Amino acid sequence: MAEITDEFMKEMIAKMRHYCIVILKDGPNCNKGNAKKIVWEHGRRNFALRRDSILPIVFPVSDESDVSGIAVFNASLNETKKIMDEDPGVKAGIFVYEVHPCRGFPGDCLP
């Protein structure tokens, strides 16, 4: 493992940017009649947000918990809330969400 100096850490921390993490959970209508169709449109919207660099990271969660997904938004807290409030799955009560402001390093990516 490479040695990390204090100077390197200070340089990297200065480059951090603000993002928001969204934790998407099952809502009260997650198993109602047309949920699959609405979830499909939720996914289509995510692809559009991803294409526009607003939603660079999306993780659908596939365990048996009530967490449906985790996402990183390249937007402010208020912008992220506005985007999520307009999500078709949230509007239909299929999903509920939490938003958490965070910081990260620009250019980070998954291997």
C-alpha positions as CSV (number, residue, x, y, z in Angstrom):
1,M,0.0,0.0,0.0
2,A,1.3,3.5,-0.9
3,E,2.3,5.9,1.8
4,I,0.0,8.9,2.0
5,T,1.5,12.1,3.3
6,D,-0.3,14.9,5.1
7,E,0.5,17.2,2.2
8,F,-1.2,14.9,-0.2
9,M,-4.2,14.6,2.0
10,K,-4.6,18.4,2.3
11,E,-4.2,18.8,-1.4
12,M,-6.9,16.2,-2.1
13,I,-9.3,17.5,0.5
14,A,-9.1,21.0,-1.1
15,K,-10.4,19.5,-4.3
16,M,-13.5,17.9,-2.8
17,R,-16.9,19.0,-4.1
18,H,-20.4,18.9,-2.7
19,Y,-22.8,16.2,-3.9
20,C,-26.0,14.6,-2.5
21,I,-26.6,11.0,-1.7
22,V,-30.2,9.7,-2.0
23,I,-31.3,6.6,-0.3
24,L,-34.5,5.3,-2.0
25,K,-36.8,3.1,0.0
26,D,-40.0,1.2,-0.6
27,G,-43.0,3.5,-0.2
28,P,-46.6,2.6,0.9
29,N,-47.6,1.8,-2.7
30,C,-44.6,-0.3,-3.7
31,N,-46.6,-3.4,-4.4
32,K,-49.7,-1.8,-5.9
33,G,-51.1,-2.6,-9.3
34,N,-49.3,-0.5,-11.8
35,A,-46.0,-0.2,-9.8
36,K,-43.9,-2.0,-12.4
37,K,-44.9,0.5,-15.1
38,I,-44.2,3.5,-12.9
39,V,-40.8,2.0,-11.8
40,W,-40.0,1.6,-15.5
41,E,-40.6,5.3,-16.1
42,H,-38.6,6.1,-12.9
43,G,-35.7,4.2,-14.6
44,R,-36.1,6.1,-17.9
45,R,-35.9,9.3,-15.9
46,N,-32.8,8.1,-14.2
47,F,-31.2,7.4,-17.6
48,A,-32.0,11.0,-18.7
49,L,-30.6,12.5,-15.5
50,R,-27.5,10.3,-15.9
51,R,-27.1,11.4,-19.5
52,D,-27.3,15.1,-18.3
53,S,-24.5,14.4,-15.7
54,I,-26.9,15.1,-12.8
55,L,-27.1,11.5,-11.6
56,P,-23.6,10.1,-12.3
57,I,-24.0,7.0,-10.0
58,V,-27.0,4.8,-9.5
59,F,-27.1,1.6,-7.5
60,P,-30.3,-0.4,-7.5
61,V,-30.3,-2.5,-4.3
62,S,-31.3,-6.1,-4.7
63,D,-31.4,-7.5,-1.2
64,E,-34.6,-8.1,0.9
65,S,-34.4,-4.8,2.8
66,D,-36.7,-1.8,2.2
67,V,-33.8,0.0,0.5
68,S,-34.6,0.2,-3.3
69,G,-31.5,2.1,-4.4
70,I,-28.7,4.5,-3.6
71,A,-27.7,7.3,-5.9
72,V,-25.2,10.2,-6.0
73,F,-26.5,13.5,-7.4
74,N,-24.3,16.2,-8.9
75,A,-26.7,18.8,-7.5
76,S,-27.4,20.9,-4.4
77,L,-29.6,19.7,-1.6
78,N,-32.5,21.8,-2.7
79,E,-32.1,20.8,-6.4
80,T,-31.9,17.1,-5.4
81,K,-35.1,17.3,-3.3
82,K,-36.9,19.1,-6.2
83,I,-35.7,16.4,-8.7
84,M,-36.8,13.6,-6.3
85,D,-40.1,15.2,-5.5
86,E,-40.9,15.1,-9.3
87,D,-39.8,11.4,-9.7
88,P,-42.8,9.4,-10.9
89,G,-42.1,6.6,-8.4
90,V,-42.0,9.1,-5.5
91,K,-45.1,10.9,-6.7
92,A,-47.0,7.6,-6.9
93,G,-45.9,6.6,-3.4
94,I,-43.9,3.6,-4.7
95,F,-40.8,5.1,-3.2
96,V,-39.8,7.4,-0.4
97,Y,-36.4,8.9,-0.1
98,E,-33.8,10.4,2.2
99,V,-31.2,13.0,1.0
100,H,-27.9,13.5,2.6
101,P,-25.4,16.2,1.6
102,C,-21.9,14.8,1.2
103,R,-18.5,15.6,-0.3
104,G,-16.5,13.6,-2.8
105,F,-13.6,13.9,-5.3
106,P,-14.5,15.0,-8.8
107,G,-13.5,12.3,-11.3
108,D,-14.0,9.4,-8.9
109,C,-15.4,6.4,-10.7
110,L,-16.2,2.8,-10.3
111,P,-13.5,0.3,-11.4
